[in-house]
Amino acid sequence: MKLPFKLYIHVCGEGLGAALHQPKIINDKPVEGPICFISRQIKPTEARYGASQMEFLCLGWALKKLHYYLDGTVFEVITDFNAVKSLLNMKTPNRHMLRLQISIQEYKGNITIAHKSGNIHKDANGLTRWALANTLEIPAWIPQEEHHIEGICVTDIGIEFFNQVKQSYKMNKNCNMLCPLLMKDCKDPSLSSKLDEIWKK
């Protein structure tokens, strides 16, 4: 009999850790055997996350890294942070939580989340204490998000340009009426009635 995978996740202030186990029956009892251990250090941008965000981040990261094992299979996630159980059914997540929620939707129906004491999964706990560096040489590596500037254009706008802008305002009928209206606190109906409809709004 093939038993469901068990994915243990844990977070500390230094890193993320996950341990994938698969139980097998030995002497009529299920005995868990380790399959894979992964860990990585927390990136500077992630250090500002709250406890819930950090745990959800760990879950999303572990699912992505272990997708080859978990895709199409039934498995149980074990965490010592009870709020993780609410992620799948969170009604109004913020933008960050929503992104994580979407990332695990493909596992819905196959994934169950259980809360157990951290003493139950000391392997995942220990992985976070000595998390591997976030470098290209590490299989659990995730690239740091960067926002690249594609190009910068610097233009020296001469005084002539601003003179043209001023002149265009003077030539615009609505602008000529708006200035007196604003100075009179918009209480002159004779002026406001002359504005084009779109300007009256």
N, C-alpha and C positions, 0 to 999 in steps of 0.2 A: 504494500500500500504506500503510495506516494503522499507524504504529508506536506502541508503548506510551508513555504519559506518563512523564516522569522527574521525581520530586519530590526536590529537594535540601533537606536540613534541617541546621541548625546552631545551636548554643547557645554563648553565652559568659556571663560573669558579669553582663552588663548586659541582655541581651535574647535573644529567640527570633527566628529568621529562617528563611524557606522560599522556595524558588524553583521554580516549576513550568515545565517545558520540555516541548516535544513535538518529536521528531525528524521530519524529512522527508527524502526521498531527493533529493539534488542531485548530478548527474553520477555516478549509481550509488553514491553514498556517503551514509550517514545524517548529516544536519547538524541539530543541535538549535537550536530557536528558542524564545525566552522567551515565556511566556504570562502569567504573573502573579508578582509579588513581594509578599510580606507580611512584616511584622515587628511586634514589640511589646516593650515593656519588661517585665522580670521584676517581678512583684509582691512586696511585702515578705514575704508568707508563703512564696513559692516560693524565696526567696533561701536558705532553710535546707535545701533539697533537696540530696541527693547527686548525683554526676555522672550515674548511671544514671537516677534519677528525673527529672532535668532533661531528658535526651535523650528519654525516653519521653513526658514532658509536651509537648515540642516536636512530636513526631510526632502525638500525639492532637490537639493544637491545630491543626496544619496540615491534618490530615485533615478536621476539623470545618469549618474555614474554606474549604476547597477542595472540599467535598463535591459541589458542583454540577458540577465538572469531572470528579471521580473516580468518582462513583457509577456502577456498572455497567461500568466500563472496566478494562482491564488496565494496571497501572502499576508502576514500580519506584521504591523509596525508596532514595536514596543518602545515606549518613551516614559521618562520619569516626570514629564511636564504635561499635566492633565489637559491644558488648553489646546494641545495639538488635536485632540479628538474632535474639536469643534470646527476645524479648518474646512473640512469637506462640505459642511452645511452652514457656513457663516453667511448670514443674510446680507450684511452691508459692510464688506471688507473695504479697507482703504486701497489706494492704487497699488501699493506694494504687495499687500496681502492678496489682492485680486489676481495679480500676476502669478503668484505662487499657487493660488487655488486653481487657476486655469492649467498650470503645468502638471497637476496631478489628476486632472479630470479623466485622462485616458485610462487611469487605473481604477476608476470608480466601478464598483461591482466586484472587483477582485481584491481590493485592499480593505483591511480592517485595522483600526488603531486602538491599541490597548495601553492603559496606564499602569505601570508597575514601578516599584521602588528602584532607585538607582543601584541598590545592592544586587539586584537581579542581573544586571548587565554591566558588570565591571569591565568587560573587554572594551565596549564602546566608550565607557567612561575614561578608561586609561588611555585610549587613543587620543582623546582631546588634550590630555596633559602633555603629551609629547607629539603634538601634531607635526606632520611633515611640512616643510617649507613650500610656499606656493610658487614653484618654479616649473619651467618646461620639462625638466627631467622627471617630475613626479606624475604618476598616472592620474592622480586626483586633481591635478592642476586645473584651475579655471582662470582664464585671462581677466585681468583687471579692466573694467569698463573705462573706455576713454572717449572723450568727445573731441573729435578732430576739427580744427578750423580749416576749411577747404581753401579759403583765400581771403585776403584783405585788400580793399581798394581805398586808397587815400586820395582825396580830391581837395584842392584848394579852391573854395568857392569865392569868387571875387565880389566886390561891392556891387557890380552891375547886376548880378543875379538877384540880390536883395532889392535893388531898385525896381526890377521887373516885377517882383512879388508885390511890392507896395503899390505899384501902378495898377496891377491886375485887380487888387482890392478896390481901388478908387473907381475903376471902370465897371465894377459889379454893382448892379442896382440894389441887391439885397444886402450886401455888405455895407453900403452907404447908409442904409436905413437901420441896420442892426446896431451900429455904434451909438447913434442917438438914443435908440431904445434901451440899450444896456445902461447908458448914463442916466436915463430917466426911470430906471427900475422897471422897465417894460410896461409902463402905465399910460402910454400914449396910443390910444386906439387908432388914431388917424394914421400913424406910421405903421403899426402892426398890420392893419388891413391891406396895406399895399404890398406886403411880402408875398412871394410866390408860396403856394400851398405847402410845398415840401419844407420851406424855411420856417413856416409857422409852427412846426412841430418842435 
